[in-house]
Amino acid sequence: MAGLNDITKKAQAFLESDSVKNALKSEKAEGVSDKLLDGVANAAKKASGGKHDDKIDGARDAADKKIGNE
């Protein structure tokens, strides 16, 4: 269990580093998150047969605001 705690602490330190924070706020990261959200939204629209496109778009936009830069 001590090994797992050590890995967790190292991962937390890595994620809290300035270089990682800056990378996650980059335009490249924004593009990746937009592509991912678009893909998920399109899959959900296809699965629902277009019946809930407005709700899916709203959820996609809300998620983008939480994780995106814009």
N, CA, C and O atoms as a Maestro MAE file, in Angstrom:
{
 s_m_m2io_version
 :::
 2.0.0
}

f_m_ct {
 s_m_title
 :::
 protein
 m_atom[280] {
  # First column is atom index #
  i_m_mmod_type
  r_m_x_coord
  r_m_y_coord
  r_m_z_coord
  i_m_residue_number
  s_m_chain_name
  s_m_pdb_residue_name
  s_m_pdb_atom_name
  i_m_atomic_number
  :::
  1 25 0.823 -1.189 0.000 1 A "MET " " N  " 7
  2 3 0.000 0.000 0.000 1 A "MET " " CA " 6
  3 2 0.869 1.254 0.000 1 A "MET " " C  " 6
  4 15 0.465 2.292 -0.525 1 A "MET " " O  " 8
  5 25 2.050 1.162 0.583 2 A "ALA " " N  " 7
  6 3 2.933 2.326 0.625 2 A "ALA " " CA " 6
  7 2 3.348 2.731 -0.783 2 A "ALA " " C  " 6
  8 15 3.499 3.921 -1.057 2 A "ALA " " O  " 8
  9 25 3.534 1.768 -1.678 3 A "GLY " " N  " 7
  10 3 3.900 2.075 -3.057 3 A "GLY " " CA " 6
  11 2 2.806 2.844 -3.766 3 A "GLY " " C  " 6
  12 15 3.087 3.765 -4.533 3 A "GLY " " O  " 8
  13 25 1.561 2.475 -3.518 4 A "LEU " " N  " 7
  14 3 0.431 3.162 -4.137 4 A "LEU " " CA " 6
  15 2 0.328 4.598 -3.627 4 A "LEU " " C  " 6
  16 15 0.059 5.513 -4.405 4 A "LEU " " O  " 8
  17 25 0.536 4.797 -2.346 5 A "ASN " " N  " 7
  18 3 0.514 6.145 -1.775 5 A "ASN " " CA " 6
  19 2 1.618 7.011 -2.374 5 A "ASN " " C  " 6
  20 15 1.412 8.194 -2.644 5 A "ASN " " O  " 8
  21 25 2.792 6.413 -2.579 6 A "ASP " " N  " 7
  22 3 3.907 7.155 -3.160 6 A "ASP " " CA " 6
  23 2 3.583 7.566 -4.597 6 A "ASP " " C  " 6
  24 15 3.855 8.698 -4.995 6 A "ASP " " O  " 8
  25 25 3.014 6.664 -5.361 7 A "ILE " " N  " 7
  26 3 2.627 6.974 -6.748 7 A "ILE " " CA " 6
  27 2 1.568 8.065 -6.768 7 A "ILE " " C  " 6
  28 15 1.617 8.969 -7.603 7 A "ILE " " O  " 8
  29 25 0.624 7.984 -5.863 8 A "THR " " N  " 7
  30 3 -0.438 8.993 -5.794 8 A "THR " " CA " 6
  31 2 0.144 10.365 -5.479 8 A "THR " " C  " 6
  32 15 -0.239 11.359 -6.097 8 A "THR " " O  " 8
  33 25 1.057 10.425 -4.532 9 A "LYS " " N  " 7
  34 3 1.683 11.701 -4.172 9 A "LYS " " CA " 6
  35 2 2.478 12.272 -5.337 9 A "LYS " " C  " 6
  36 15 2.447 13.480 -5.573 9 A "LYS " " O  " 8
  37 25 3.189 11.422 -6.065 10 A "LYS " " N  " 7
  38 3 3.958 11.879 -7.219 10 A "LYS " " CA " 6
  39 2 3.027 12.384 -8.325 10 A "LYS " " C  " 6
  40 15 3.312 13.394 -8.969 10 A "LYS " " O  " 8
  41 25 1.934 11.687 -8.538 11 A "ALA " " N  " 7
  42 3 0.967 12.107 -9.556 11 A "ALA " " CA " 6
  43 2 0.351 13.452 -9.187 11 A "ALA " " C  " 6
  44 15 0.187 14.316 -10.049 11 A "ALA " " O  " 8
  45 25 0.012 13.635 -7.929 12 A "GLN " " N  " 7
  46 3 -0.558 14.909 -7.482 12 A "GLN " " CA " 6
  47 2 0.448 16.041 -7.662 12 A "GLN " " C  " 6
  48 15 0.085 17.124 -8.121 12 A "GLN " " O  " 8
  49 25 1.684 15.805 -7.311 13 A "ALA " " N  " 7
  50 3 2.719 16.827 -7.479 13 A "ALA " " CA " 6
  51 2 2.914 17.169 -8.955 13 A "ALA " " C  " 6
  52 15 3.089 18.333 -9.314 13 A "ALA " " O  " 8
  53 25 2.882 16.146 -9.802 14 A "PHE " " N  " 7
  54 3 3.006 16.366 -11.231 14 A "PHE " " CA " 6
  55 2 1.862 17.224 -11.761 14 A "PHE " " C  " 6
  56 15 2.091 18.176 -12.507 14 A "PHE " " O  " 8
  57 25 0.636 16.891 -11.379 15 A "LEU " " N  " 7
  58 3 -0.538 17.627 -11.855 15 A "LEU " " CA " 6
  59 2 -0.591 19.051 -11.319 15 A "LEU " " C  " 6
  60 15 -1.201 19.921 -11.940 15 A "LEU " " O  " 8
  61 25 0.036 19.300 -10.181 16 A "GLU " " N  " 7
  62 3 0.036 20.628 -9.589 16 A "GLU " " CA " 6
  63 2 1.198 21.495 -10.078 16 A "GLU " " C  " 6
  64 15 1.289 22.670 -9.725 16 A "GLU " " O  " 8
  65 25 2.079 20.918 -10.886 17 A "SER " " N  " 7
  66 3 3.231 21.698 -11.365 17 A "SER " " CA " 6
  67 2 2.780 22.766 -12.362 17 A "SER " " C  " 6
  68 15 1.789 22.588 -13.071 17 A "SER " " O  " 8
  69 25 3.510 23.862 -12.406 18 A "ASP " " N  " 7
  70 3 3.172 24.966 -13.304 18 A "ASP " " CA " 6
  71 2 3.206 24.543 -14.764 18 A "ASP " " C  " 6
  72 15 2.373 24.986 -15.554 18 A "ASP " " O  " 8
  73 25 4.147 23.699 -15.129 19 A "SER " " N  " 7
  74 3 4.247 23.292 -16.537 19 A "SER " " CA " 6
  75 2 3.019 22.499 -16.979 19 A "SER " " C  " 6
  76 15 2.551 22.665 -18.105 19 A "SER " " O  " 8
  77 25 2.500 21.651 -16.118 20 A "VAL " " N  " 7
  78 3 1.300 20.882 -16.461 20 A "VAL " " CA " 6
  79 2 0.088 21.798 -16.482 20 A "VAL " " C  " 6
  80 15 -0.743 21.696 -17.384 20 A "VAL " " O  " 8
  81 25 -0.027 22.684 -15.514 21 A "LYS " " N  " 7
  82 3 -1.155 23.619 -15.490 21 A "LYS " " CA " 6
  83 2 -1.168 24.477 -16.747 21 A "LYS " " C  " 6
  84 15 -2.225 24.703 -17.335 21 A "LYS " " O  " 8
  85 25 -0.003 24.955 -17.159 22 A "ASN " " N  " 7
  86 3 0.078 25.771 -18.364 22 A "ASN " " CA " 6
  87 2 -0.272 24.959 -19.611 22 A "ASN " " C  " 6
  88 15 -0.940 25.461 -20.515 22 A "ASN " " O  " 8
  89 25 0.174 23.721 -19.656 23 A "ALA " " N  " 7
  90 3 -0.136 22.862 -20.808 23 A "ALA " " CA " 6
  91 2 -1.634 22.610 -20.912 23 A "ALA " " C  " 6
  92 15 -2.187 22.588 -22.012 23 A "ALA " " O  " 8
  93 25 -2.292 22.419 -19.774 24 A "LEU " " N  " 7
  94 3 -3.729 22.159 -19.788 24 A "LEU " " CA " 6
  95 2 -4.533 23.389 -20.188 24 A "LEU " " C  " 6
  96 15 -5.685 23.269 -20.603 24 A "LEU " " O  " 8
  97 25 -3.938 24.561 -20.066 25 A "LYS " " N  " 7
  98 3 -4.611 25.802 -20.448 25 A "LYS " " CA " 6
  99 2 -4.236 26.245 -21.864 25 A "LYS " " C  " 6
  100 15 -4.654 27.318 -22.301 25 A "LYS " " O  " 8
  101 25 -3.470 25.452 -22.571 26 A "SER " " N  " 7
  102 3 -2.984 25.832 -23.891 26 A "SER " " CA " 6
  103 2 -4.079 25.705 -24.954 26 A "SER " " C  " 6
  104 15 -5.106 25.061 -24.741 26 A "SER " " O  " 8
  105 25 -3.831 26.328 -26.086 27 A "GLU " " N  " 7
  106 3 -4.762 26.232 -27.211 27 A "GLU " " CA " 6
  107 2 -4.847 24.799 -27.721 27 A "GLU " " C  " 6
  108 15 -5.911 24.352 -28.148 27 A "GLU " " O  " 8
  109 25 -3.740 24.085 -27.678 28 A "LYS " " N  " 7
  110 3 -3.745 22.685 -28.120 28 A "LYS " " CA " 6
  111 2 -4.664 21.851 -27.240 28 A "LYS " " C  " 6
  112 15 -5.437 21.037 -27.746 28 A "LYS " " O  " 8
  113 25 -4.587 22.045 -25.932 29 A "ALA " " N  " 7
  114 3 -5.459 21.317 -25.013 29 A "ALA " " CA " 6
  115 2 -6.916 21.700 -25.243 29 A "ALA " " C  " 6
  116 15 -7.805 20.854 -25.155 29 A "ALA " " O  " 8
  117 25 -7.158 22.969 -25.538 30 A "GLU " " N  " 7
  118 3 -8.515 23.429 -25.826 30 A "GLU " " CA " 6
  119 2 -9.044 22.722 -27.072 30 A "GLU " " C  " 6
  120 15 -10.196 22.289 -27.104 30 A "GLU " " O  " 8
  121 25 -8.209 22.607 -28.085 31 A "GLY " " N  " 7
  122 3 -8.616 21.916 -29.312 31 A "GLY " " CA " 6
  123 2 -8.927 20.450 -29.076 31 A "GLY " " C  " 6
  124 15 -9.889 19.914 -29.625 31 A "GLY " " O  " 8
  125 25 -8.109 19.805 -28.256 32 A "VAL " " N  " 7
  126 3 -8.335 18.392 -27.941 32 A "VAL " " CA " 6
  127 2 -9.654 18.220 -27.182 32 A "VAL " " C  " 6
  128 15 -10.441 17.326 -27.493 32 A "VAL " " O  " 8
  129 25 -9.888 19.076 -26.193 33 A "SER " " N  " 7
  130 3 -11.125 18.943 -25.419 33 A "SER " " CA " 6
  131 2 -12.342 19.245 -26.288 33 A "SER " " C  " 6
  132 15 -13.379 18.598 -26.139 33 A "SER " " O  " 8
  133 25 -12.231 20.218 -27.193 34 A "ASP " " N  " 7
  134 3 -13.349 20.514 -28.095 34 A "ASP " " CA " 6
  135 2 -13.657 19.331 -29.004 34 A "ASP " " C  " 6
  136 15 -14.821 18.989 -29.206 34 A "ASP " " O  " 8
  137 25 -12.611 18.703 -29.555 35 A "LYS " " N  " 7
  138 3 -12.822 17.536 -30.429 35 A "LYS " " CA " 6
  139 2 -13.463 16.386 -29.667 35 A "LYS " " C  " 6
  140 15 -14.354 15.710 -30.183 35 A "LYS " " O  " 8
  141 25 -13.011 16.171 -28.451 36 A "LEU " " N  " 7
  142 3 -13.570 15.094 -27.631 36 A "LEU " " CA " 6
  143 2 -15.036 15.363 -27.316 36 A "LEU " " C  " 6
  144 15 -15.879 14.477 -27.461 36 A "LEU " " O  " 8
  145 25 -15.340 16.583 -26.885 37 A "LEU " " N  " 7
  146 3 -16.723 16.931 -26.565 37 A "LEU " " CA " 6
  147 2 -17.615 16.858 -27.798 37 A "LEU " " C  " 6
  148 15 -18.756 16.403 -27.710 37 A "LEU " " O  " 8
  149 25 -17.111 17.299 -28.938 38 A "ASP " " N  " 7
  150 3 -17.890 17.218 -30.176 38 A "ASP " " CA " 6
  151 2 -18.185 15.767 -30.543 38 A "ASP " " C  " 6
  152 15 -19.298 15.437 -30.950 38 A "ASP " " O  " 8
  153 25 -17.192 14.913 -30.398 39 A "GLY " " N  " 7
  154 3 -17.379 13.498 -30.707 39 A "GLY " " CA " 6
  155 2 -18.417 12.840 -29.817 39 A "GLY " " C  " 6
  156 15 -19.259 12.075 -30.288 39 A "GLY " " O  " 8
  157 25 -18.354 13.141 -28.535 40 A "VAL " " N  " 7
  158 3 -19.325 12.577 -27.596 40 A "VAL " " CA " 6
  159 2 -20.723 13.113 -27.897 40 A "VAL " " C  " 6
  160 15 -21.697 12.359 -27.883 40 A "VAL " " O  " 8
  161 25 -20.821 14.409 -28.167 41 A "ALA " " N  " 7
  162 3 -22.119 15.009 -28.479 41 A "ALA " " CA " 6
  163 2 -22.701 14.407 -29.754 41 A "ALA " " C  " 6
  164 15 -23.894 14.108 -29.807 41 A "ALA " " O  " 8
  165 25 -21.876 14.228 -30.773 42 A "ASN " " N  " 7
  166 3 -22.364 13.648 -32.021 42 A "ASN " " CA " 6
  167 2 -22.816 12.205 -31.833 42 A "ASN " " C  " 6
  168 15 -23.813 11.786 -32.421 42 A "ASN " " O  " 8
  169 25 -22.097 11.450 -31.025 43 A "ALA " " N  " 7
  170 3 -22.497 10.065 -30.748 43 A "ALA " " CA " 6
  171 2 -23.833 10.033 -30.001 43 A "ALA " " C  " 6
  172 15 -24.687 9.194 -30.285 43 A "ALA " " O  " 8
  173 25 -24.007 10.947 -29.048 44 A "ALA " " N  " 7
  174 3 -25.264 11.003 -28.294 44 A "ALA " " CA " 6
  175 2 -26.421 11.411 -29.210 44 A "ALA " " C  " 6
  176 15 -27.527 10.885 -29.086 44 A "ALA " " O  " 8
  177 25 -26.168 12.339 -30.120 45 A "LYS " " N  " 7
  178 3 -27.216 12.757 -31.066 45 A "LYS " " CA " 6
  179 2 -27.622 11.594 -31.960 45 A "LYS " " C  " 6
  180 15 -28.807 11.379 -32.217 45 A "LYS " " O  " 8
  181 25 -26.636 10.853 -32.428 46 A "LYS " " N  " 7
  182 3 -26.918 9.698 -33.284 46 A "LYS " " CA " 6
  183 2 -27.709 8.644 -32.517 46 A "LYS " " C  " 6
  184 15 -28.663 8.068 -33.040 46 A "LYS " " O  " 8
  185 25 -27.303 8.397 -31.269 47 A "ALA " " N  " 7
  186 3 -27.979 7.388 -30.451 47 A "ALA " " CA " 6
  187 2 -29.422 7.777 -30.135 47 A "ALA " " C  " 6
  188 15 -30.286 6.911 -30.002 47 A "ALA " " O  " 8
  189 25 -29.682 9.081 -30.016 48 A "SER " " N  " 7
  190 3 -31.038 9.532 -29.680 48 A "SER " " CA " 6
  191 2 -31.882 9.805 -30.926 48 A "SER " " C  " 6
  192 15 -33.045 10.195 -30.824 48 A "SER " " O  " 8
  193 25 -31.294 9.600 -32.083 49 A "GLY " " N  " 7
  194 3 -32.039 9.822 -33.314 49 A "GLY " " CA " 6
  195 2 -32.377 11.284 -33.564 49 A "GLY " " C  " 6
  196 15 -33.327 11.593 -34.284 49 A "GLY " " O  " 8
  197 25 -31.602 12.181 -32.970 50 A "GLY " " N  " 7
  198 3 -31.828 13.606 -33.169 50 A "GLY " " CA " 6
  199 2 -32.945 14.192 -32.326 50 A "GLY " " C  " 6
  200 15 -33.273 15.371 -32.460 50 A "GLY " " O  " 8
  201 25 -33.530 13.383 -31.463 51 A "LYS " " N  " 7
  202 3 -34.672 13.846 -30.662 51 A "LYS " " CA " 6
  203 2 -34.272 14.823 -29.558 51 A "LYS " " C  " 6
  204 15 -35.106 15.598 -29.090 51 A "LYS " " O  " 8
  205 25 -33.025 14.796 -29.144 52 A "HIS " " N  " 7
  206 3 -32.602 15.604 -28.001 52 A "HIS " " CA " 6
  207 2 -31.392 16.475 -28.330 52 A "HIS " " C  " 6
  208 15 -30.585 16.772 -27.449 52 A "HIS " " O  " 8
  209 25 -31.261 16.882 -29.586 53 A "ASP " " N  " 7
  210 3 -30.088 17.645 -30.010 53 A "ASP " " CA " 6
  211 2 -29.879 18.917 -29.197 53 A "ASP " " C  " 6
  212 15 -28.746 19.236 -28.836 53 A "ASP " " O  " 8
  213 25 -30.949 19.645 -28.903 54 A "ASP " " N  " 7
  214 3 -30.812 20.890 -28.136 54 A "ASP " " CA " 6
  215 2 -30.255 20.634 -26.741 54 A "ASP " " C  " 6
  216 15 -29.390 21.371 -26.269 54 A "ASP " " O  " 8
  217 25 -30.749 19.594 -26.087 55 A "LYS " " N  " 7
  218 3 -30.267 19.272 -24.736 55 A "LYS " " CA " 6
  219 2 -28.815 18.793 -24.784 55 A "LYS " " C  " 6
  220 15 -28.012 19.125 -23.912 55 A "LYS " " O  " 8
  221 25 -28.495 18.017 -25.804 56 A "ILE " " N  " 7
  222 3 -27.129 17.511 -25.943 56 A "ILE " " CA " 6
  223 2 -26.169 18.673 -26.193 56 A "ILE " " C  " 6
  224 15 -25.090 18.731 -25.603 56 A "ILE " " O  " 8
  225 25 -26.564 19.593 -27.066 57 A "ASP " " N  " 7
  226 3 -25.718 20.766 -27.326 57 A "ASP " " CA " 6
  227 2 -25.534 21.605 -26.067 57 A "ASP " " C  " 6
  228 15 -24.444 22.121 -25.818 57 A "ASP " " O  " 8
  229 25 -26.580 21.743 -25.283 58 A "GLY " " N  " 7
  230 3 -26.486 22.490 -24.031 58 A "GLY " " CA " 6
  231 2 -25.535 21.833 -23.047 58 A "GLY " " C  " 6
  232 15 -24.749 22.510 -22.385 58 A "GLY " " O  " 8
  233 25 -25.608 20.517 -22.952 59 A "ALA " " N  " 7
  234 3 -24.719 19.782 -22.057 59 A "ALA " " CA " 6
  235 2 -23.270 19.875 -22.537 59 A "ALA " " C  " 6
  236 15 -22.351 20.014 -21.730 59 A "ALA " " O  " 8
  237 25 -23.073 19.799 -23.847 60 A "ARG " " N  " 7
  238 3 -21.740 19.909 -24.422 60 A "ARG " " CA " 6
  239 2 -21.137 21.288 -24.126 60 A "ARG " " C  " 6
  240 15 -19.969 21.396 -23.753 60 A "ARG " " O  " 8
  241 25 -21.943 22.335 -24.297 61 A "ASP " " N  " 7
  242 3 -21.476 23.695 -24.044 61 A "ASP " " CA " 6
  243 2 -21.167 23.910 -22.562 61 A "ASP " " C  " 6
  244 15 -20.185 24.569 -22.219 61 A "ASP " " O  " 8
  245 25 -22.001 23.356 -21.691 62 A "ALA " " N  " 7
  246 3 -21.763 23.482 -20.247 62 A "ALA " " CA " 6
  247 2 -20.467 22.778 -19.852 62 A "ALA " " C  " 6
  248 15 -19.689 23.297 -19.052 62 A "ALA " " O  " 8
  249 25 -20.242 21.601 -20.417 63 A "ALA " " N  " 7
  250 3 -19.009 20.868 -20.126 63 A "ALA " " CA " 6
  251 2 -17.793 21.637 -20.636 63 A "ALA " " C  " 6
  252 15 -16.759 21.683 -19.970 63 A "ALA " " O  " 8
  253 25 -17.920 22.239 -21.819 64 A "ASP " " N  " 7
  254 3 -16.811 23.003 -22.385 64 A "ASP " " CA " 6
  255 2 -16.458 24.202 -21.511 64 A "ASP " " C  " 6
  256 15 -15.285 24.543 -21.361 64 A "ASP " " O  " 8
  257 25 -17.456 24.828 -20.946 65 A "LYS " " N  " 7
  258 3 -17.199 25.978 -20.059 65 A "LYS " " CA " 6
  259 2 -16.451 25.547 -18.803 65 A "LYS " " C  " 6
  260 15 -15.617 26.289 -18.284 65 A "LYS " " O  " 8
  261 25 -16.756 24.341 -18.316 66 A "LYS " " N  " 7
  262 3 -16.106 23.855 -17.094 66 A "LYS " " CA " 6
  263 2 -14.666 23.416 -17.335 66 A "LYS " " C  " 6
  264 15 -13.799 23.625 -16.486 66 A "LYS " " O  " 8
  265 25 -14.411 22.805 -18.497 67 A "ILE " " N  " 7
  266 3 -13.066 22.280 -18.708 67 A "ILE " " CA " 6
  267 2 -12.258 23.059 -19.723 67 A "ILE " " C  " 6
  268 15 -11.045 22.872 -19.813 67 A "ILE " " O  " 8
  269 25 -12.892 23.922 -20.483 68 A "GLY " " N  " 7
  270 3 -12.199 24.646 -21.539 68 A "GLY " " CA " 6
  271 2 -11.598 25.956 -21.074 68 A "GLY " " C  " 6
  272 15 -11.727 26.354 -19.916 68 A "GLY " " O  " 8
  273 25 -10.940 26.611 -22.010 69 A "ASN " " N  " 7
  274 3 -10.302 27.897 -21.742 69 A "ASN " " CA " 6
  275 2 -11.205 29.068 -22.082 69 A "ASN " " C  " 6
  276 15 -10.967 30.190 -21.634 69 A "ASN " " O  " 8
  277 25 -12.220 28.819 -22.856 70 A "GLU " " N  " 7
  278 3 -13.066 29.926 -23.335 70 A "GLU " " CA " 6
  279 2 -14.424 29.894 -22.700 70 A "GLU " " C  " 6
  280 15 -15.261 30.749 -22.989 70 A "GLU " " O  " 8
  :::
 }
 m_bond[279] {
  # First column is bond index #
  i_m_from
  i_m_to
  i_m_order
  :::
  1 1 2 1
  2 2 3 1
  3 3 4 2
  4 3 5 1
  5 5 6 1
  6 6 7 1
  7 7 8 2
  8 7 9 1
  9 9 10 1
  10 10 11 1
  11 11 12 2
  12 11 13 1
  13 13 14 1
  14 14 15 1
  15 15 16 2
  16 15 17 1
  17 17 18 1
  18 18 19 1
  19 19 20 2
  20 19 21 1
  21 21 22 1
  22 22 23 1
  23 23 24 2
  24 23 25 1
  25 25 26 1
  26 26 27 1
  27 27 28 2
  28 27 29 1
  29 29 30 1
  30 30 31 1
  31 31 32 2
  32 31 33 1
  33 33 34 1
  34 34 35 1
  35 35 36 2
  36 35 37 1
  37 37 38 1
  38 38 39 1
  39 39 40 2
  40 39 41 1
  41 41 42 1
  42 42 43 1
  43 43 44 2
  44 43 45 1
  45 45 46 1
  46 46 47 1
  47 47 48 2
  48 47 49 1
  49 49 50 1
  50 50 51 1
  51 51 52 2
  52 51 53 1
  53 53 54 1
  54 54 55 1
  55 55 56 2
  56 55 57 1
  57 57 58 1
  58 58 59 1
  59 59 60 2
  60 59 61 1
  61 61 62 1
  62 62 63 1
  63 63 64 2
  64 63 65 1
  65 65 66 1
  66 66 67 1
  67 67 68 2
  68 67 69 1
  69 69 70 1
  70 70 71 1
  71 71 72 2
  72 71 73 1
  73 73 74 1
  74 74 75 1
  75 75 76 2
  76 75 77 1
  77 77 78 1
  78 78 79 1
  79 79 80 2
  80 79 81 1
  81 81 82 1
  82 82 83 1
  83 83 84 2
  84 83 85 1
  85 85 86 1
  86 86 87 1
  87 87 88 2
  88 87 89 1
  89 89 90 1
  90 90 91 1
  91 91 92 2
  92 91 93 1
  93 93 94 1
  94 94 95 1
  95 95 96 2
  96 95 97 1
  97 97 98 1
  98 98 99 1
  99 99 100 2
  100 99 101 1
  101 101 102 1
  102 102 103 1
  103 103 104 2
  104 103 105 1
  105 105 106 1
  106 106 107 1
  107 107 108 2
  108 107 109 1
  109 109 110 1
  110 110 111 1
  111 111 112 2
  112 111 113 1
  113 113 114 1
  114 114 115 1
  115 115 116 2
  116 115 117 1
  117 117 118 1
  118 118 119 1
  119 119 120 2
  120 119 121 1
  121 121 122 1
  122 122 123 1
  123 123 124 2
  124 123 125 1
  125 125 126 1
  126 126 127 1
  127 127 128 2
  128 127 129 1
  129 129 130 1
  130 130 131 1
  131 131 132 2
  132 131 133 1
  133 133 134 1
  134 134 135 1
  135 135 136 2
  136 135 137 1
  137 137 138 1
  138 138 139 1
  139 139 140 2
  140 139 141 1
  141 141 142 1
  142 142 143 1
  143 143 144 2
  144 143 145 1
  145 145 146 1
  146 146 147 1
  147 147 148 2
  148 147 149 1
  149 149 150 1
  150 150 151 1
  151 151 152 2
  152 151 153 1
  153 153 154 1
  154 154 155 1
  155 155 156 2
  156 155 157 1
  157 157 158 1
  158 158 159 1
  159 159 160 2
  160 159 161 1
  161 161 162 1
  162 162 163 1
  163 163 164 2
  164 163 165 1
  165 165 166 1
  166 166 167 1
  167 167 168 2
  168 167 169 1
  169 169 170 1
  170 170 171 1
  171 171 172 2
  172 171 173 1
  173 173 174 1
  174 174 175 1
  175 175 176 2
  176 175 177 1
  177 177 178 1
  178 178 179 1
  179 179 180 2
  180 179 181 1
  181 181 182 1
  182 182 183 1
  183 183 184 2
  184 183 185 1
  185 185 186 1
  186 186 187 1
  187 187 188 2
  188 187 189 1
  189 189 190 1
  190 190 191 1
  191 191 192 2
  192 191 193 1
  193 193 194 1
  194 194 195 1
  195 195 196 2
  196 195 197 1
  197 197 198 1
  198 198 199 1
  199 199 200 2
  200 199 201 1
  201 201 202 1
  202 202 203 1
  203 203 204 2
  204 203 205 1
  205 205 206 1
  206 206 207 1
  207 207 208 2
  208 207 209 1
  209 209 210 1
  210 210 211 1
  211 211 212 2
  212 211 213 1
  213 213 214 1
  214 214 215 1
  215 215 216 2
  216 215 217 1
  217 217 218 1
  218 218 219 1
  219 219 220 2
  220 219 221 1
  221 221 222 1
  222 222 223 1
  223 223 224 2
  224 223 225 1
  225 225 226 1
  226 226 227 1
  227 227 228 2
  228 227 229 1
  229 229 230 1
  230 230 231 1
  231 231 232 2
  232 231 233 1
  233 233 234 1
  234 234 235 1
  235 235 236 2
  236 235 237 1
  237 237 238 1
  238 238 239 1
  239 239 240 2
  240 239 241 1
  241 241 242 1
  242 242 243 1
  243 243 244 2
  244 243 245 1
  245 245 246 1
  246 246 247 1
  247 247 248 2
  248 247 249 1
  249 249 250 1
  250 250 251 1
  251 251 252 2
  252 251 253 1
  253 253 254 1
  254 254 255 1
  255 255 256 2
  256 255 257 1
  257 257 258 1
  258 258 259 1
  259 259 260 2
  260 259 261 1
  261 261 262 1
  262 262 263 1
  263 263 264 2
  264 263 265 1
  265 265 266 1
  266 266 267 1
  267 267 268 2
  268 267 269 1
  269 269 270 1
  270 270 271 1
  271 271 272 2
  272 271 273 1
  273 273 274 1
  274 274 275 1
  275 275 276 2
  276 275 277 1
  277 277 278 1
  278 278 279 1
  279 279 280 2
  :::
 }
}
